[in-house]
């Protein structure tokens, strides 16, 4: 891993939060991700499952975490199972965590090798009635392949069919949505790295450069600062490409007079940053580009003010829609008649602003959180990303920041990245 080791207290605190929600006489099991194959003998880069990471800090394949607060022996209350390293692994892949290193990472004293898992589990399962398993219940989750978690959970149910099996996901949705102080410090680092990437690009961007060259500037700056790289596939769309919400080709030349939409965030210690900015390729907004840009910026600023304790996401999105509707009328993109006759299930503003404004952010870009009408709380982090997309004019503008809700307002984690027209034009002029 490139990042500096995190404070193990982060994971100790997270485990205590999870334990507080478990029923008596219960244990919970969490597995690492698989390493996924490509073709021949190739594999995808390993990306740890965020639940075991959130609870232990172990960023390594073939790892298992067991939490058993009511175990008869103190040493069985928290257990880690890891692959035992050896000389061959060390030569080909690099050394894995030793037992003492695993304690330094996680704060868990009891560490076994994975080869001992089945034997140890026989003893633990004989002591418990309830078993918490992780089922993937994220609203956007689409899993066409069987995960390691699915596979090993199914095996456990076969071996121990008479236990009571319960869901960890509802607790994790609630707990992971509220970031601790230590988590927020890590997210601030991800935001700082992202800001450095944008500042680099502001100096680099010029007519006739290519979208993929902009991508290269970001990855250079991110990796230099100990990020593994992009928190998600970068979206760098110039001209009409900016109207494609998930444009990933990044292969067009940037033409003078166009805008380039850049939706990019760095990852640090697996925590994600998620930012969008729009810059004029030649360093100067046209009158129409500025008019649309200022509309989006007004909506973003007003929307950020709505992110506060007690707000409800569904109501918040409706209010943002009202803000956007007014701007689209002022831009002569909508008429009042169209608004008066709109379909309530697909309001008129959706023609030019068709996506949501905010989502939870954390270890996952679309992080865990509750979408059931529960109010926002201090410690939650949301994106705020309104946009206006006008394909017929070749203009696509989205402005996005990462907002930490506090007890008395909010903190914009990404405020250092220029977004005022005057700031952008001045930065590009000096670049």
Secondary structure as GFF3:
##gff-version 3
##sequence-region A 1 431
A	DSSP	alpha_helix	9	19	.	.	.	ID=ss1
A	DSSP	beta_strand	26	31	.	.	.	ID=ss2
A	DSSP	alpha_helix	50	56	.	.	.	ID=ss3
A	DSSP	beta_strand	64	67	.	.	.	ID=ss4
A	DSSP	three_ten_helix	74	76	.	.	.	ID=ss5
A	DSSP	beta_strand	78	82	.	.	.	ID=ss6
A	DSSP	alpha_helix	87	92	.	.	.	ID=ss7
A	DSSP	alpha_helix	99	106	.	.	.	ID=ss8
A	DSSP	beta_strand	110	113	.	.	.	ID=ss9
A	DSSP	three_ten_helix	114	116	.	.	.	ID=ss10
A	DSSP	alpha_helix	117	125	.	.	.	ID=ss11
A	DSSP	beta_strand	130	133	.	.	.	ID=ss12
A	DSSP	alpha_helix	148	159	.	.	.	ID=ss13
A	DSSP	beta_strand	164	167	.	.	.	ID=ss14
A	DSSP	alpha_helix	169	177	.	.	.	ID=ss15
A	DSSP	alpha_helix	181	204	.	.	.	ID=ss16
A	DSSP	alpha_helix	211	224	.	.	.	ID=ss17
A	DSSP	beta_strand	229	230	.	.	.	ID=ss18
A	DSSP	beta_strand	235	238	.	.	.	ID=ss19
A	DSSP	three_ten_helix	239	243	.	.	.	ID=ss20
A	DSSP	beta_strand	259	264	.	.	.	ID=ss21
A	DSSP	beta_strand	266	268	.	.	.	ID=ss22
A	DSSP	beta_strand	271	272	.	.	.	ID=ss23
A	DSSP	beta_strand	275	280	.	.	.	ID=ss24
A	DSSP	alpha_helix	287	306	.	.	.	ID=ss25
A	DSSP	alpha_helix	313	330	.	.	.	ID=ss26
A	DSSP	alpha_helix	336	340	.	.	.	ID=ss27
A	DSSP	three_ten_helix	348	351	.	.	.	ID=ss28
A	DSSP	beta_strand	381	384	.	.	.	ID=ss29
A	DSSP	beta_strand	387	390	.	.	.	ID=ss30
A	DSSP	three_ten_helix	391	393	.	.	.	ID=ss31
A	DSSP	beta_strand	395	398	.	.	.	ID=ss32
A	DSSP	beta_strand	401	406	.	.	.	ID=ss33
A	DSSP	beta_strand	409	412	.	.	.	ID=ss34
A	DSSP	alpha_helix	421	430	.	.	.	ID=ss35
###
